[in-house]
């Protein structure tokens, strides 16, 4: 049966959504005259102006929003520019199929910490999310979800999930203990491909070569395999040693996916590699090296010269590959925790926010 997302918006209002009990979920509440300045924001002009987009679809009853929710991650759908997924700390998963105008929550994912989301680039109705020790999968555009993997150790959580952009049957999962797991049958069965000494922060897969895998860690830099995860002996951290704090990775993304150029967000700052990690070069930012914590970074998928990054209080943007930077005022008093550029209309940028008790700094 072919699934149509336009109908899912209406179905979500009748099936998945929170009604009277919504206020019991962390970050969710009733819409009133004064709406907290958190949740998700959308810009239609590359970050110059913003509008809050936190309305939860409802049929009757009080209007609900997630303006108090702490956003952990945002994930776009490569094949559907209207779709966006937001993982939260406590409020589970939020889904929109109309660019944030209305959101809904799947029944099975209404609470909990969603750290990682991966959408199958070849099938927009197949989505994977990590929820604590569990990996959930939907094959019907978020209508229903199935637990396809569960970590047995109570003190270990799943931190990253990634669908191979070349072969949808291959799925990778990373854990806080450093285990890298691989499935070749759409998450039906799993094998451990490697055990790293440090917890896994993120798995990044090359769309150009399915054998190229990058694993970022929060304390030991980045690991690389060029043969599908069988060998990890290549040391691509050597070039990071010149930058103090560069081993403390906060995120890894593609600067240009078509060329497999890499971009690291680290405690030092932003660092790039144009040769699969063999060499690294730091961007010259307005903030001094190590002087501000970078909360989120994203690159325009159609123009690698345009990069956005956020600190606790400021949004930075370059349109020329880092030669010059401009600053933008944030639409929230909260910390901008996630950024996402729409894959089709790159004028549209989404920002997720979270509450952090700020003592001082940027």
C-alpha positions in Angstrom: 0.0 0.0 0.0 1.4 3.4 -0.9 1.5 5.8 2.0 0.6 9.4 1.6 1.9 11.8 4.2 -0.8 14.4 3.6 -3.3 12.0 5.1 -0.9 11.2 8.0 -1.2 14.7 9.3 -4.9 14.2 9.8 -4.4 10.6 11.1 -1.9 11.9 13.5 -4.4 14.3 15.0 -6.8 11.5 15.6 -4.5 8.6 16.5 -1.1 9.6 17.7 -1.5 12.9 19.4 -1.5 13.8 23.0 -4.8 15.1 24.5 -5.6 15.9 28.1 -2.6 14.1 29.5 -0.1 16.0 27.3 0.9 18.3 30.1 2.4 15.3 32.0 5.1 14.9 29.4 8.2 17.0 30.0 8.3 20.0 27.7 4.7 19.8 26.6 1.9 22.0 27.8 -1.2 24.0 26.8 -1.0 27.0 24.6 -1.7 30.2 26.4 -1.2 34.0 26.0 2.5 33.6 27.0 4.3 30.8 25.2 7.8 29.9 26.5 10.6 30.7 23.9 11.9 27.1 23.4 11.3 24.1 21.2 11.8 24.5 17.4 12.2 27.7 15.3 12.1 28.1 11.5 13.7 30.7 9.3 12.7 31.2 5.7 15.6 33.6 4.9 18.7 31.7 6.0 18.6 32.7 9.6 17.9 36.4 9.4 14.4 36.1 11.0 12.7 33.3 12.9 9.3 32.0 13.9 8.6 29.6 16.7 7.0 26.3 15.4 5.9 24.2 18.3 2.1 23.6 17.7 1.0 20.0 18.4 -1.9 18.9 16.2 -5.1 18.3 18.1 -8.7 17.4 17.5 -10.8 19.3 20.0 -9.7 20.2 23.5 -7.0 22.6 24.6 -4.2 23.5 22.1 -0.9 22.0 22.9 2.7 22.9 22.2 6.2 21.7 23.0 7.8 25.1 23.6 9.4 23.9 26.9 10.9 20.8 25.3 14.7 20.4 25.1 15.6 19.5 21.6 18.5 17.1 21.2 18.6 16.5 17.5 16.9 17.4 14.2 16.7 15.2 11.2 15.5 16.1 7.7 14.2 13.6 5.1 16.3 13.7 1.9 13.3 12.8 -0.2 10.6 14.9 1.4 11.3 18.6 2.0 8.2 19.0 4.1 9.3 16.4 6.7 11.3 17.0 9.9 12.0 14.9 13.0 12.9 16.3 16.4 14.4 14.2 19.1 14.0 15.5 22.6 15.2 15.1 26.1 12.2 13.7 27.9 9.4 14.4 25.4 10.3 11.6 23.0 10.0 12.1 19.2 8.1 14.9 17.4 7.3 14.6 13.7 6.1 17.2 11.2 5.1 16.6 7.6 4.3 20.3 6.8 7.6 22.2 7.6 6.8 22.6 11.3 3.3 24.1 11.0 1.9 21.2 13.0 3.6 18.3 14.9 2.5 15.0 16.2 4.0 12.3 18.5 3.9 8.6 17.9 2.2 6.7 20.7 5.2 4.5 21.4 7.7 7.4 21.5 5.9 10.0 23.6 8.5 10.2 26.3 12.2 9.6 26.7 15.6 10.7 25.3 15.9 10.5 21.5 19.5 11.0 20.7 19.8 9.9 17.1 17.4 9.7 14.1 18.1 8.3 10.6 15.8 8.3 7.6 16.2 5.8 4.8 17.2 8.0 1.8 15.5 5.5 -0.6 12.3 5.1 1.4 11.0 8.1 3.2 8.6 6.1 5.3 11.4 4.1 6.9 12.8 5.8 10.0 15.1 4.6 12.8 15.5 6.3 16.2 17.5 5.5 19.4 15.6 5.7 22.7 17.8 4.9 25.6 18.8 1.3 25.3 16.4 0.6 22.4 16.3 1.1 18.7 12.9 1.7 17.1 12.0 1.4 13.4 9.0 2.6 11.5 8.2 1.5 7.9 4.9 3.3 7.6 5.7 7.0 8.0 5.6 7.0 11.8 2.2 5.3 12.1 3.7 2.4 14.1 7.0 1.5 15.5 8.8 -1.7 16.3 11.7 -2.3 18.7 14.4 -3.9 16.5 17.3 -3.9 19.0 17.7 -3.6 22.7 21.0 -3.2 24.6 21.1 -5.6 27.5 23.4 -3.5 29.7 21.4 -1.1 31.8 24.3 1.4 32.0 24.8 1.5 28.2 22.6 3.5 25.8 22.4 3.7 22.0 24.0 7.0 20.9 23.9 6.9 17.1 22.0 5.2 14.2 22.8 5.5 10.5 21.2 3.9 7.4 23.7 3.2 4.6 22.9 5.8 1.9 23.9 3.3 -0.7 22.2 0.1 0.6 19.1 0.4 2.7 19.4 -3.0 4.1 22.6 -2.0 6.0 22.1 -0.2 9.3 24.8 0.9 11.8 24.3 1.5 15.6 26.8 2.9 18.1 26.7 2.7 21.9 27.9 4.7 24.8 30.3 1.8 25.6 32.0 2.1 22.2 30.4 -0.8 20.5 29.8 -0.5 16.8 27.0 -2.8 15.5 26.0 -3.6 11.9 22.9 -5.2 10.4 22.8 -6.3 6.8 19.1 -7.3 6.9 17.3 -4.1 7.8 17.8 -4.4 11.5 16.6 -8.0 11.9 20.0 -9.3 13.2 23.2 -7.7 14.3 27.0 -8.3 14.6 29.6 -6.3 16.5 32.1 -4.8 14.0 34.3 -3.1 16.5 34.7 -2.0 20.1 36.2 1.4 20.6 37.8 2.4 23.8 35.6 5.5 24.0 31.9 5.9 23.6 30.5 6.5 20.2 29.2 10.0 19.6 28.1 9.7 15.9 28.4 7.4 12.9 28.9 9.1 9.5 28.5 7.1 6.2 29.8 8.2 2.8 27.1 8.5 0.1 29.9 8.1 -2.5 31.3 4.8 -1.2 29.5 2.6 1.2 32.7 1.1 2.5 33.8 4.5 4.0 32.7 4.9 7.6 33.6 7.5 10.1 33.1 7.2 13.9 33.3 10.3 16.1 34.0 10.0 19.8 33.7 12.6 22.5 37.3 12.2 23.8 39.4 10.3 21.3 38.8 12.1 18.0 37.7 10.3 14.9 38.1 6.8 13.5 37.9 5.7 9.9 37.3 2.5 8.0 37.6 2.3 4.2 36.5 -1.3 3.9 33.0 -1.5 5.5 34.1 -1.6 9.1 36.5 -4.6 8.9 39.7 -2.6 9.5 40.1 0.5 11.6 43.9 0.9 11.7 44.1 4.1 9.8 45.0 6.9 12.2 43.4 10.1 11.0 43.8 11.8 14.3 47.4 12.8 13.7 46.5 16.0 12.0 44.2 17.0 14.9 47.0 17.0 17.5 48.1 20.5 16.5 44.7 21.9 17.7 44.2 21.8 21.4 40.9 20.3 22.3 40.3 18.8 18.8 40.0 15.3 20.1 36.9 16.4 22.1 34.5 16.0 19.1 31.0 17.5 19.4 29.8 16.6 15.9 30.9 15.3 12.5 29.2 16.1 9.3 30.0 16.4 5.6 31.3 19.8 4.4 30.5 18.5 0.9 29.1 15.0 0.7 29.7 14.7 -3.0 33.5 15.0 -2.4 33.5 13.4 1.0 34.9 16.5 2.6 34.6 16.4 6.4 33.7 19.0 9.0 34.3 18.5 12.7 32.9 20.5 15.5 35.3 20.2 18.5 36.2 21.9 21.7 38.9 23.7 19.7 36.4 25.0 17.0 35.5 23.9 13.5 38.1 21.8 11.6 37.8 20.5 8.1 39.5 17.8 6.0 39.4 17.6 2.2 41.2 14.2 1.9 39.2 11.7 4.0 40.9 12.8 7.2 44.5 12.6 6.1 45.0 16.3 6.8 43.0 18.7 8.9 42.7 22.5 8.8 40.9 24.8 11.3 38.5 27.5 10.3 39.2 31.0 11.5 36.2 31.9 13.6 35.1 35.1 15.2 35.4 33.3 18.6 38.9 32.3 19.7 40.0 28.7 19.7 38.3 27.0 22.7 36.8 30.3 23.6 33.1 29.3 23.1 31.3 26.1 23.1 29.9 25.3 19.7 26.4 23.8 20.3 25.4 23.0 16.7 26.7 23.2 13.2 25.2 22.6 9.7 26.2 23.1 6.1 24.0 24.2 3.2 23.7 20.8 1.3 23.7 22.7 -2.0 26.5 25.1 -1.2 29.4 24.0 1.0 30.6 27.6 1.3 27.6 28.4 3.5 28.0 27.2 7.1 26.0 27.9 10.2 27.1 27.3 13.8 25.7 28.3 17.1 27.2 29.1 20.5 25.2 29.6 23.7 23.9 33.0 22.7 24.8 33.7 19.0 24.2 32.2 15.5 27.2 32.6 13.1 27.0 32.2 9.3 29.5 32.3 6.5 28.7 32.5 2.8 32.2 32.3 1.6 33.7 29.2 3.2 34.8 30.9 6.4 36.6 33.9 5.1 34.0 36.2 6.7 31.4 35.5 9.3 28.2 37.4 10.2 26.4 37.1 13.5 22.7 36.8 14.0 20.6 37.3 17.1 18.9 34.2 18.4 15.1 34.0 18.6 15.3 32.4 22.0 16.9 33.0 25.4 17.7 29.2 25.4 20.7 27.5 23.9 20.5 26.6 20.2 21.1 22.9 20.4 20.4 21.7 16.8 20.5 23.2 13.3 19.1 21.8 10.1 19.0 23.3 6.5 16.1 22.1 4.3 17.5 19.8 1.7 15.4 21.3 -1.1 14.8 24.9 -0.2 18.0 25.9 1.4 16.6 29.3 2.5 14.7 27.4 5.1 16.7 26.7 8.3 15.4 25.0 11.5 16.8 25.5 15.0 16.2 23.4 18.1 16.7 24.8 21.5 17.3 23.6 25.0 17.5 25.0 28.5 21.0 25.2 30.0 21.8 27.1 33.2 24.4 29.6 32.0 26.9 30.8 34.5 29.0 33.0 32.1 30.5 33.0 28.6 29.3 33.2 25.1 
